């Protein structure tokens, strides 16, 4: 079959895909992330068509020419926008993020950013961190990896059994990839979202359109227009119903993927209203600029928000979307079109591609080399960024359990020979008290056992499942931890938890949801220790404190919300707010940066509060 990359319906789907992703990131379309899936189906369809056409016409495949065409088509815009984004980010973002920024730019330059971001986001601690301005390059990395392996697979299958073997091989690859996607979306959704093996089936669906038997091919106008409308409705449904909470890709990705496949297969059967709409000049224009539109949108949305230290208003989001369209149009006019219209020798394509890649790698290296090691505080003193952003020792010892794990290790500290044991139990907001308790354990000769797990607070609440977090894992970890505490029979159990998670819809208020969890936790802990101590949550910063201080945020850095100190159940109550706040909750307390990020108190702050916490334990007769 002859593949025509400029079919106006295909351009419309490109325009739709890009617009949906932009609207999603502008928080104007809950399920707009399916735009990436639309792109994948289109790519699988067009690229496989190009490969099969060449093999069918010549009996062989020129890998070099294929990769050079891809480089000429994709690299000019992606590398130029990456370079500009990197330089601008370097100038406007606080120095605390330069190390991560340099790594991100390097990964994006080499088209491996999907795996870097999967690894980064799989750590719960990073979910509220400053977002990378180049994180959207993950989808390009998936496609580039697909372009590397797909021609090899298709041509190898062709040599085995011509077109029939290719069709069977693509079908088998698609089924295997989809099966793996189903599995990994359940086991580790972050890796499922970002990796090629769990996304390849979407490109495979597009490729399989080329193997539809003529008697059922929608391209031959056999299928009724009603089926085309069904494809469009699948996309509409996905956009309206899906959200960040939707497990993805997995079986949910079938809806936008099959919807796109139906619309492509049924191009000849598109109803007049869809055809007329697709021919609109603005729609075709958006399809033409869809690639740079996608590349520009994320940095133009995230960098201003990061610089302002707050979410963008609706007016600002609309403004930056329009600015994105302008930047994309200029990129298409002055970068993409001139390069596409010129004939370059193989040597020049290789030379320019290599030069562009090396330039972006050099920028990433420069960013890393200019990473600043200190933050200047309002009082004129300086403090090490590494020290401020350091995590408690339990993270380094693998004693802070992460997503997917349901059991803690021995994790014993202090005087391990002591007959007196105190247990620290909860999530990362319990773990933030470890430095204080470890100091007390060493100074007062008791044994400290740390039982903490990311995103799993001691109050037994059922949370909204986001990313790699699963309620089932959390409850199993709690069950195992409580069983262990009953065996230890500690002198005291100190519990805490982050109180600012998203509240499930069935609860009318955060207070009732959290109080129910506290009561259940108390009921399960009764009998495990005579002293059950609950430390209320620490104040909740409105922004990343080290970044704010590094950017000379001034009073904005002190805009921290006091957490609710109410505690249900029969816990002994400890409210740390008075240790960190006066009439306001400042970013710097007693000359120390109080928070290591946008959530947790710093190690130094925790250790300094051992005096206050020690007084509590002394009053309770736990230490002298």
N, C-alpha and C positions, 0 to 999 in steps of 0.2 A: 504493500500500500504506500502511496505517496504521502509523506507527512508535510503539512504546511504550517509552519510555526506562526504565520501571521493571520490565521483564520480569526475573524473578528470575535467569534464566540470564545475562543481560547484567550484572546486578549481581555475579554470581559471577565473571565474566571480569574485571570491574573490580577486584574484591577480589584475584584472582589476580595481575593486572598490578601492582598497588601492592605487594603482599607480595613478589613476586619482585624488584622493584627494591630494596626495603628490604633484603632478605636478601643481595642482591648487594653493596650498599654496606657491609653488615656483614660481608662476606667469609664468608658462609655458603651462597652459591649461585653457582657459577662462571659460569653463563649467565643469571643473573637479570636482566641488562640487557634481555632480550627483553620484559620487562614494558612498556617504552615502545612497542614494536611492537604489542603487544596493544592498548594504549590507542589507537594510531593507527587501527587497523582499526575498532575500535568507534566512534571519532569520525567516521571517514569514512562509516560505515554510518548512524549516527543523524543527523548533520548533513545529509547529502545527502537522507535521507528527509524531514526537516523542510522543506527547500527545495523539493523536488519536490511534496510534498503541498500547500504553499501555492500554488505556481504552477499545479498541476492544478486546485485548487478555485477560484482567483480569476482565473487568467490573467495575473497579474502578481506582482511580488515587492516587498515592503516592506523595502528595505535598512536603513533607519533602525531599524525595529522589530527586525529580526534582530540588528543589532549591539548594540542596547540590551539585548536578552535575554542575549546573550553576556556583555556587561559586567556585568549584574546577577548572572549565574550565577558568573562566574569571578573578577572583580576583588575582591570583598570579602575572600575568603580569601587570595588571592595577595598583595594589597597589604598587608593587615594582618600576615600572616606575614612578608612581606618587610621591613616596617618594624621589627617586633620583632627579627627576625634581624639586621638592620643595626645596630640600637642595641646589642644584646647583643654582636655582633662588635666593634663600636667599643670596648666596655668591656673585653673579655677578650683581644683579639688584640694582638700587639705593634705599636707605632707604625710599624714598618718596612713593614707591609702596608697601611696606611691609604690610600695613593694608589691602589693596585690595588683595594682594597675599595670605595672611593668610585666608581670607574669601573664596577665590576661591578654595584653597586646601581643606578646610573644606567641601565646597559644592560638590567638585569632590569625596571626600572620602565617602560621604553619598549618592552619585548618585542623587543629585538634582540640579546639576550645570546648566542644561538646563534652569531652571526657573530663577536662579540667573543671568545668562548671558542675558536672554531675558529682565529682568528688567534693567540691567546695560546698555545694548546697546540701549534700547528704549529711553534713554536720549541722545539727539543729542550731548550734550557737551562731551560725552565720545567717540565719533566716532574716534577721532584722538589721543586718549590717548594711553599710552603704552599697547600693547595687553597682555592679560593674557597668560602665558606659558601653562596653563592647560585648555584653553577654548575649546579645541577639545573633552574634556570629556563629552560635552553636548550630543553627539550622543550616547555614552555609557549609559548615564542617561536615555535617551528615551528608549533604548532597555531593560535596567534593570527594568524600570517601566512597560514595556510591559510584561516582564517575570513574574512579580508579579500578574498582573490582568488577563492575557490571559488564563492560565490553569483553573482558577476559572470560567471564562466565558464558556470555552469549555466544561468542565465537567458538569457544571450546565445545559447547553443546551443538553448535551448527556442524562442526566437523564430525561429531558422533552420529548425527542423524538428521541433518538439515533442519528445516523449519519445525517439523514435528517434535524433534528432540528439544529444540529451544523452548517451544510452548510447554512441553511437559516439565522441563527443568525449571522454567520460571514459575510454573504453578507449584511445583514442589518447594521451591525456595520461598515463595510467598506464604504457603501453608506453614512451613517450619518457622519462619520469622513471626507470623501471627501467633502461633502457639507459644513461642518463647515470649512474645510481648504480653500475652495473657498471664503467663507465669510470673514474669518479672514485675508487671504492674501491681501484682499482689504482694510479692516478696520484697521488692525494692523499687518503688515507683519513680524515684529520681533517676536511677540508671535506665529504667524503661523509657522515660521521657526523652533522654538525651542521646541514647546510643544508636548506632546504625543497625545492629542486628534486630532491634525491636521496632525499628522504623522502616526497614527495607520492604516489608510487606505492603506498605502504602504506595511506594514506588512500583512495587510488583503488580499491584492492582491496576495501575495505569498502564503498565507494560502488557498485561493480559488482554487489554482492550484490542490489541492488534491481532489477537488470535480468536476473536469471536467468529464462529461459523457464519458464513454469508447469509444463511437462511434465518438467523436470529439477530443479525447485526442491526443495531438501532441506526447505524450510519446509512443503512439502505432503506430507511423509512418504513420498516416493517412494524416497529413498535409504535403504538399510538402516542399522541402528544401527552396523554394523561400520565404516562410513565415519566416523561421529562419533568412534568410538574411535580411528580413524586420525588424526583431527585432534588429539585429546588426546595421542596418542603423539608427534606432531610437536612439541608444546610440551614434553613431558617430555624428549624427546631433545635439544632445543635447550638446555634448562636444564642438563642433565647433561654435554653434550659441548662446548658453547661455552665460551669463556673470553675474557679480555682479549686473548689472542693471535689470536683468530678474526677474519679480515678481515670488516669489517662497515660498512655494511649489505650491499650487493652481493647475490650469489646466496644467501649464507647466510641473509639475512633472509627469504628465501622460506619457509623452514621454519616459523618462528613466525607469519608473516603468513598463509600459507595454512592453517595449523592453526587459527588464530583464525577465519578466514573460514569454514572448514568447520563449526566449532562454532556460529557464528552462523547460518549457512544451515541447519544441521541441528537447530535448537532444538526443533522438533516431534518429532525422532527421538532426543532424548537418552535413554539407557537409565535405568531407574528408579534405579539406584545413584547416577548423576550428578545426576539431578533431586532425589533425596532429600537428597543432600549440599548441593546449591545452595540448598535451602530452609532449611538450618540457620540459626538465628538469628544465630550468630556470623559466618557467611559473609555473610549479607545486611547485617549491621551493618558489616562491613569494606568491603563494596561501597558502602554509604552514605557512609562516611567516607574513601573511597579518595583523593579529591582532596586534602583537608588532610593525610591520612596521608603522601602523596607529598611535599607541600610542607614538612612538618615534619621528615621523617626525616633529610635530609642535614645541616642545621645541628646537629641533636641528636646526630649521630654524629661530625661533623668538628670542631666547636668544642671539645668536651671533649678529644679526641685532640690537637688543636693546643695547647690550654692545658696538658695534662699533658706535652707534649713527647715522646709515645710512642704507639704503637698501643694501642687499647683491648683489654683482656682479653676473653675470651668472656663472663664474667659481666657485665662492664660493657656489652658490646654488647647482650646480652639485656635488661639494665636499660633502656638508652636506646631500644630498640625498643618496650618496654612504655610508656615515657614518651612516645614518639611517638604511640602509639595513644591514650593519655589526652589529649594535647594536641589530636590530631585530633578526638576525640569532643567535646571542649569547644568547639572551633572550629565543628564542625558544629551543635552544639546552640545556641550563643549568637551565632554570626555567620551561617552559611549559612541555617539554617532560618528564623530570624526575618525575614531579608531576603527570602528566597524566598516567604514566606507573605504579605508585604505588597504592596499595590499602590502603586507609585510613579509619579508623572507622568514624562513624558519629560524635563522640565526638571530634576527631582530626580535622576534616574539620571545625566544628563549632569553635573550639578553635583557629585554625590558622587563619581563616577568621576574627574572632573577634579581634585577636591580630594584624593582619595586618591593619584592619580598625582603631583600637585604635591608632596604631603607626602613621598613617597618620594624624589622628585628633590631636595627640600630637604635630606633626611637625607643623601643622597649628597654634596651640595655641602658640608654641614657636616663630613662625614668628610674630604673633600678639604682643606677650610680648616684643619682641626686636624692635618693631617699634620705630624709632627714631623721636623725636619731633622737631628737629631743622636742619637747613641747615647752614653749615659754608660758609661764603662768602669769596671772594678773599682777602678782606681787613682784615680778621681775626675775624670779628664779626659774630654773629650767629643770625638767624631769625627763627621764628616758622614756621614749614611746614604748619600747619593748617591755620595760618594767611596768608601765601603766596598764598595758593591754595583756599582760601575762595572766594565765589562768592558774587556778589552784593546783597543787601538786597531784591531786587525785586524777586530773586529766592526763598528766604525763605518765602516771603509773597504770593507766588503763583501768582505774577504779571508778571512773565516772562512766556508767553504762550508756551506750548510745542506742539509736534506733535499731530495732531488730533483735536486740539482746534482751534476755529475760532473767538473767542471774548475775549477781555481783560476785567478784572474787573475794579473797580473804580480807584485803584492804584494811589492815590493822596498823595503827600508828601509836605514837606515844610510848608509854612504858608497857611493853608487851607482856611483861611478867606480872603485872599488877592484877590484883583480885577485883579491882573496881573497873567496870567497863561503862563507857557512855557511847551511845550509838547516834550518829547523824543520819537522818533519813529524809529523803525527798528528791526534788529535782535540782536543777542548776542553781536555784535560789536557796536551796539548802546547802549545796556544795560551796556557795560563796562564803559560807561561815566556816569552812574547813580551816583556813589559815588561823583564824582566831582560836578555834578549838584545839588545833594541833599545838599551838603555843601553850595553851592552858594545860594540855595533856603532858607535854614535856616538862613544864614548870611545876606541875602538881602531882606527877607520878600516877596518872590513870591511863587506862587503855582506851584508845579511840577507834571505833569501827565505823567506817564510812560506807553507807549504802545509798548511793544517789544515781539517778538515771535522768538523762536529758528529756525534758518535756513531760516528765511524769511526776507531778507534785504529790506530796503526801496526802492532801485531801483527795479522797477517792472520787473524783469527778470524772464523768465521761465527756471527753473533749470532742471538738470538731476535728476530724481527721484531715490533716494537711501534710503534703509531702510524704516523707517516709514514716511519719508517726502512725502507729496503730494502737487503738485502745486495747485490743486483745493482748498485745505485748506488754503494755503498761500494767494491766491488771495482773497478768501472770508474774511480772517482776515484783509487784507489791505482795502478791501471795507468797512468793519465795522468800522475800525479805522479811515479812512478818513471821513466817515459820522459823527463820534463822534467829530473829530477835527473841522469840519465845524459848529457843534452845539456849541462847546466850544468857538470858535473864539479866540484862544490864541494870545498873543503878539508875540510869535515866535514858530516855529516848528523846532527842531533840529533833523536831520536825519543822518543815517549812515548805513553801511552794510559791511559785510565780502566780499571782492572782489576776493577771491581766490578759489571759487567753481569751480567744473569741468565745462568746457564750452560745451554747446550742439553742436552736430556735424554740424548743419546747419550754424553756425557762423564761419567765417574765422579767427577771433581773439577774444581774451578776451576783448580788448579795445572796439571793436564795439558792442559786446554783452552787456557790462556793460554800455556803453554810451547810448544805446537805452533804457535800463531800467531806467537810471537816467532821461532821457528826459520824458518818460511816467509818472514817479513819479512826476516830476515837474508840468506837465500839469494837473495832477489830484489834486495837492495840491494848485494850484493857486486859490486865493480867500479864502482859509481857514485861512491864516494869512498874515500879511504884510511883515513878515520877515521869509523867508524859508532858514535855515542855513544847509549846508551840511558839515559834518566832514569827510574828506577823511579817508580811512582805515589806521589803525596803521600798523607799520612794521610787517612782517610775519616771525616768527621764523622758522628755519629749523628743530627744535627739541623741545622736551618738556623741557622748561627752568628750572623749579624746579628740575626735574630729572637730567638734565645735570649738574647743580650746585652741587647737592648732590653727584654725581659721580665724582666730581672734573674734569669736562670736559674742564676747561681752556678756551682757545681761541675759541674752538668749540661752546661754549655757546653764543658767540658774532656773530655767522654766521647767521645774520637775514636779510631778504630781505626787501628792501624799497617798499612799495605799491605805485601803480600809483595814483598820486594826481589829475589827470585831472577830471573835473566835467562838465557834460553836463547840459543844461537847465539854467535857470536864478537864480540858487541858490547863496546865499552868501557863498563863499568858505572858509573853514578852513582846513589848512594842519597841522596835529599834528606831522609830521615826525621830524620837527626841535626841538620839545620838547623832543624827545626820542633818537635822533641820532646826531652825529657829523660827523667825517669821517667814522664812523661805527655805528652800532646800538647795543650797549652792552646789556647784560643780566641784569646788575646792573646799575641803573641810580641814581645818587645822593645818593648812599648808600642803595637804595631800589631795591628789585628784581622787574624788570619791567613787567614780564609776569607771570601769574598764571598757564599757561599750554603751549601748542605749538601754541597758537593763541591769547588769550586775555590778555590785560594788567591787572595787579593785582589791587585789591581794593585800596591798599596803594598808588600805582602809580597813579591811577585815582584821588584819593582824593588830592594827592600832586599837580596834574595838574589843580586843581580848580583855582589857581592863574592865569595861562596862559589863561584858558578858560574864567575866569572872565574878563580879559582885553578885550577879544573879545566882550563879552556881554556889557561891559562898552562902548566900541567904537561904538556899535550899539544902544546905548541909552536904553538898556534893564535894566541895573542896574547902580547904581551910585558908 
